[in-house]
């Protein structure tokens, strides 16, 4: 399958997911997390607002907890961490009155994606783990950086020698 066709399929599935999720929004205030699993890739979209107008601070809390400065992206300013091998990326940026975080995990030797169990995990060690730790916890930090959503679907733990991201739809 060509790269353009793969990208087109992923974009179409993302469009369908967004359309379907806008019809089924939670009635209580909670982050709207939409997982999409396709071809060994997990795409997680976490919004702090829904079409019904309910709001939750969890994406904003994740954005605020990242020690790094926002950088210019094609969609505006965002905080971005990503691996050189492109098997993991976390991007949180402002959108309207809220924050949207997009997380992508691609299956690799260090990343597991399981659409059947609706889960994804990546473990990064070495220099990249140190880089992520500095971006998340801040230069000179001595405590591990840990962020877990209230629904426990997403957990991020970063230490100087090891970074772990996990998603499990409960």
Secondary structure as GFF3:
##gff-version 3
##sequence-region A 1 170
A	DSSP	alpha_helix	3	23	.	.	.	ID=ss1
A	DSSP	beta_strand	32	38	.	.	.	ID=ss2
A	DSSP	beta_strand	41	47	.	.	.	ID=ss3
A	DSSP	alpha_helix	58	65	.	.	.	ID=ss4
A	DSSP	beta_strand	71	73	.	.	.	ID=ss5
A	DSSP	beta_strand	76	82	.	.	.	ID=ss6
A	DSSP	beta_strand	88	95	.	.	.	ID=ss7
A	DSSP	beta_strand	98	106	.	.	.	ID=ss8
A	DSSP	beta_strand	111	114	.	.	.	ID=ss9
A	DSSP	beta_strand	119	125	.	.	.	ID=ss10
A	DSSP	alpha_helix	127	137	.	.	.	ID=ss11
A	DSSP	beta_strand	145	148	.	.	.	ID=ss12
A	DSSP	beta_strand	154	159	.	.	.	ID=ss13
A	DSSP	beta_strand	162	168	.	.	.	ID=ss14
###
